[in-house]
Amino acid sequence: MDLLNTLVEKGLRRELPSREEALAVLTTSDDDLLEVVAAAGKVRRQWFGRRVKLNYLVNLKSGLCPEDCSYCSQRLGSEAGILKYTWLKPDEASKAAAAGVAGGAKRVCLVASGRGPTDRDVDRVSKTIGAIKEQNADVEVCACLGLLSDGQAERLKAAGADAYNHNLNTSESTYGDITTTHTYADRVETVRHAQGAGLSACSGLIAGMGESDADLVDVVFALRALDPDSVPVNFLIPVEGTPLAKEWNLTPQRALRILAMVRFVCPDVEVRLAGGREVHLRTMQPLALHLVNSIFLGDYLTTEGQEGKADLDMIADAGFEVEGAGTATLPEHRGGGGCASACAPSDSAASDNAPSDSASSAGAEAASARTDLVTVRQRGAGTDLAPNA
């Protein structure tokens, strides 16, 4: 297929595809799916070989967020039956992080619900970073605390943070339909704060919120322009009790096409398969390893993931290997080493156009709601039960 040959050549040269080429990936047929995966896999292997980086989430503070992000079970007014707790103490967070590191995680992502941290919150997280680094000196630590104020990124950097995550989530034109309590521009500014402080920037998207193909391409092109080191791709987990609980728009095939498009547009960055992979890719998860070079191990913020051992078995069975702590994640031209990679999932206009035909057909052909696949997290951080790692 000429399209795929062109995209592979551009990916190997780190050349940006055209918008039309990116859109065309999303409209390829299921009959062509394996060819699409194979083509994007060539680009993935060029820059990352067969390595898979493991990342582990620690939810430092769960629930009771004042923001109204429609996709989030921690949002203002959420009726989801999630765990709710205030800040973990540094030793509690360090213990939770150690479980992930013992399971093979190279990066620990410290996430806290809320609009953004107060200066006191930054002090808390700084102490937690110190406790984690004291126990595991080589582990990368990424913070995900919401919108940053002036000077806060620098303080996190000084405390030992390696990266900062803040996702764009969706296109600028549709952002106001998803969140009203802050803006798309606020998110862009926070990513730039992190970059300006010398932190490795991590910023990605959430697919499956009813967006069009054009919206997906818009946000991925915006991420390419913002140039984070890591791009997490989340697939909406429609948690009961949230406004988007009925949005079951994805098939495994569409999820794979989205990942392939991201890889072609962002060929040499860490593309991370994040929240929702178990729910939407299901038995086709191993194919995604040919497109991404990074995944989350274990559970997510408020929902459970598959068992950590199952992740490790999947990686080995698919012919990939877990990336070691001493291995640089990114290619040398991007700074290579341990911290030129990135962080965690999730938070965060419909354009004036209606969803594209392909998006509509994807929704029409999507499997019926699989609420049986969504399990609210009741173990790990904030509980007395052992974590999944």
N, C-alpha and C positions, 0 to 999 in steps of 0.2 A: 504494500500500500504506500503510494507516494507520500501521503501525509505523514505516516509514521517514519519513513526514511528521513524526511526533512526534519522532523522533530528530534530524532536521535542525533543527526548531524549537528543541529543547533545546540542540543543539550551537551554534547561532548565538547563544544566550543564555548559553553556558557553564554550562548547567544539567546536573547529574549525571543520567544515565538511571537507571531502576530496574534492579535485577539481572535481573528477568524480561525487560526489553527488551534488555539486553546479551546474555543467553542466547539470545534469539530471533534475534538477528543470526547467531549461530553455527549455527542450525538452519534457516536459509533454504535453499531449494533451488537447484540449479545453474541452473534456469530463471530464477530471480530475481536471479542474481548481478550482471548488469549494472546492474540497478536499485539494488542495494545499493551498488555502487561509485559510481554516479552520485550517490546521496544523500550518502554520506560525502564525495564530492568537493566537494559544495557547502560543507560545513563546512570542509574543507581550504582551499578558495579564499577563503573569508571571512576567515580569519586569516593565510594565507600566500601568497595569490595563486597565481601559477604558478612560483614560485621553488623551486629545488632546491639545498639546501646540500650541498656535498661535504666529506667527512671522510676523513682518511688515517691508517691505523694504522702505527705503528712498534713492533715487538716488541723491546723493549730487552733482554730476557733470556728465552730460550726453553727450555721443558722442565724436567724435574727438580723439579717442584713437590711439596711434601710433603702437599698436600691430596688428598682422594679423590673430587672431583667427577666423577660418572659420565659426564658428557657431554664431558669435556675430554681432549684428546690429550696434554696436558702433565701429567696427574695422576700421583700416586704409583702406580707399577706399570704405567704405560701401556706397551703394546707397539707403539704406533704408530711408524712410521718417520719421525718428524718431525725437523726441525733442532733441535739442542740446542747452546746456547752461553750463556756467562755475559754479564755486563753489557757492552753496547756502550759505547765511549768517547763522550764528548760530541760530538766532531767527527764520529764515525761516525753517530751518531743524527741530528745536524743535517744531514748529507749525505743521509741517507735521507728525512728530513722535507722537504728542499728539492725532492726529486723529486715528492712529492705536491703541494706548493704549486705547482710549475711545471705540474702537470697540472690545476690548477684548485681544489685543496682549500683551503677556508677555515679548517678546523680540523685540527690534528694531534693524534692520540691516542697517548700514550706508555704502553705496557702492559708489565708485567713479571710473569712467573709467580712464584708464591709465596703464602704465607699473608698476608703483609703486610710492609711495608718496615721495616728497621732504621733507626735514626737515620743511620747511614752511607749507607744506600740513599737516604734522603731527600736527603742532601748530593749524592750522585751525580746524582740526577734534577734537583735544583735547578741544578746546573752545566749539565746538558743543556738545561733550559728556557732558561737564559741564552744558550747557544750558538744555539739556534733563534731566539730573539727578536732576537738581534744580527743574524742573517742576514735574518730576515723579521719586522720589527717589528709588522706588523699581523696576523700569524697568531694564531689562538686556539690555546692549548695546554690539552689535557685530560690529566690523569694517571689511570692505572688501575693501582694497585699492590697491591690487596687491602685487608685490614682495617687501619684506621688507629688508631694509639694517640693518646693525648692530646697535643695540640700539633703533631702532624705536619701536619694540614691547614693550620694557620696558617703553618707554615714553607713549605709548597708555595705558598700564596697570596703570601707575601712574596717568593718566588723568581720570581714572574711567572705561575704557573699561573692559568688562567682558570676551569677546571672540574675536577670529579672524578667519575669513573665507578665505580659499584659496583652491579651488577645484583641485583635480588631473585631473578630467574630463574624461580621457580615459586611456587605458593601455600605459605603457612605450613604447612598441614596435610600437604603432600606433601614438604616440604623434606628431611625426614630420610630419605626413600627415595632421594634424589639425592646427598646429601652427609652424611657423619657427623662430619667433622673440625672443623666449625664449625656455627653455627646460623643460622637465619633472622634471629633477633634481632641477631646479630652484624652482619649485613649492613645491617639497618635503622639500627643505631647508627652505622655508618661513613658512611652517607648523611647522617645528621644532623650528624656531625662536620664534614663538608664544608660543609653549609649554614651551620652555626654560624660557620665561618671566613670566610664570605663568598664561597665558591666556588660556581659554578653547578653544581647537582647534576644528574647524569645517571644514571638507573637504569631498567632495563628487564627483559625476560623472554626466556626461550628456550621456544619452542613446538615440539611434536613429540616430547616425551620420554615419551609414553604417558599424559599427563595427561587429565583429563576436561574437558568444557566448563566445569563449575563451578570447577575449578582455574584455568582461564584467566581467568574473570571475577573470581575472588578476587584473583589477583595484580594484575590491571589496576586493580581498585578500590583495592587497597592502595597501588599507585603513585599513583593520583589523590589519596589521602589524604596520602601523603608529599610530594606536590607538587614533583617534580623539574622542571627546565626542559626536559629531554630524556628521551624514552623510546625506547631502542633495542629493536626487535623482532628477535630472532634466531630463525632456524629451525634446529633441530638438524642439524648436519652429522655423520652417522653414520660417524665415522672408524674404519677397521679397527684393532683393537687396543685399543678402549675398550669398557666394559660396554654401552654403548648402540649399538654398531655395527649391530645388527639392527633398530633402531627406525626403520623407514621408514613413518611414519604419515600423512604429509601429501600432499595433492594440491594443485595450483596453486589450485584453487577454494577449498579450505579455508584455505589460506594467505591468500588475499585476504579471506575473511570474517573471519579473525582480525585482520588489519590494519584492516578497517572497524570492527570492534568497538572496537579501541584508539582509533581516531580519534573515535568517538562518545563514549567515556568521557573522553578527554583531548583535547578539541577544539582548545585553544589552545596546546598544547605542541609542541615539536619532536618529531615521531614519525619515528624513523630506521629505515629498512629496512637491516638489518645482516646478520650472517653467515647463509649458507644461502640467500640469495635466488636465486642462479643454480641451485642444486641443486633447489630445490622449486618455484619459480615458472617457471623455464625461459623459454619463449617468451612467457609472460604477464607478464613483469617490467614492461613499459610500463604495464599497467593499474594496477600498484601505485603509480605516480607520482601517480595521482589520489587516493591515500589518505595517502601519506607526503610529507614536505617535506624529507627529508634521506636521503642514502645514503652508504655507504662507497665510495670510489674505489679500484680496484686489489685487492690481495690482503688476506687476513685474517691472523690470528696464525700459524696453522700450515698453512693451506690456501690455494690460489690462487683468486682471483676472475677474472671476465672482464676482458679487456683494457680499460685505461682509456679508450682511444679509443672502444670499443664503448659504454661508459657514457655518454660525451659525445654520441655519435650517438643513442643511445636517448632521452636527455633532449630533444635538439633535435627528433627525429622525432615525439615524442609531444606537441610543442607547448609544452614547458616551457623554462625558462631557468636557467642556473647562477647561483646567488646570489653577488653580488660581495662583496668584502672590506669595502666601505664601507656595506653594507646591513645594517640591524638584522634579526636572524633572527626574534625573537619580537615579538608585538604590543606596543604601547606600554604597555598595562596590566600586562604581565609584566616590564617593565623594558627591553624592546626590544633594546638594543644588543648589540654583538658578542658579549658573553659571557653573555648570558642565554640561551644555548643549551646544547649539551652534547656527551657523549663516546661511548665505544666499546663494542664488544661485550664481551662476554662472560664470565662465569664462571657459577658458580652457577647438607600432609602427607598417598603417595596418600591422599587423604582416606579416611576409613573407608568411604566409598561407592565402589562399583565405578564405572568410567568410564561416562559417560552413553551412552545409546543412540546419540546422534549421533556421539560420539567413537568408539564401537565401529564404527559404520558407516563413518566416515571412514577408519578403519584398514583396514576390509575392502575399501573401494573404492580405496585408495591404490595407485599404480603399484608394480610390483615394484621391489626395491632397485636403484637406479641408481648402483652403485659407480663406474661409468665417469665420473660427473660430479664425483667427489671426487678432487682432485689435491693431494697434500701439497706445501706450499710448499718450493721448492728454489732460490729466487732472492731478491734484495733483502737486507734486513737480516740480518747473520750469514753472508753469502756474498760471493763475488767477482762475482756476476752482477748485471746491472742490474735494478732493481726494476720492478714493474708499476705504472705511474701514468699 
